[in-house]
Amino acid sequence: MAVGAQDSLDKALVRKYQSLKVDNAIVETSMIDPNKMMATMNDYANAQMEAYRIHQALRDVCTKAISMNIQYMKMKSVKSKKERIAEAAKKVVAAQMAQKNTLAQRLAKDPRPTSA
């Protein structure tokens, strides 16, 4: 594997900038100490990781608390159309029978007068 410019554009850039010498003395003196920057970044990353761990632990505790308090209700079984029609027919027949029985009881108490 070669190191350096790979195509004509890279070669042109290398030719253009190889003669330039850059002296950034101002930047070097005003820069923050790299070790101090790395320590700060490390502290920030550690704080973020600790916050994430706390968030995970809190989520686990909340999930357990919620799951322990769930009360499941028994649901009715879903009936087919034929079963619903049969139930409705039974109710209609029962209502008609009840009505017939009440009429029979009334007639038993007060028979109709006969014409003679």
Sequence and secondary structure as in RCSB ss.txt:
>XXXX:A:sequence
MAVGAQDSLDKALVRKYQSLKVDNAIVETSMIDPNKMMATMNDYANAQMEAYRIHQALRDVCTKAISMNIQYMKM
KSVKSKKERIAEAAKKVVAAQMAQKNTLAQRLAKDPRPTSA
>XXXX:A:secstr
   S  SHHHHHHHHHHSS     HHHHHHS  HHHHHHHHHHHHHHHHHHHHHHHHHHHHHHHHHHHH      
     HHHHHHHHHHHHHHHHHHHHHHHHHHHHHS      
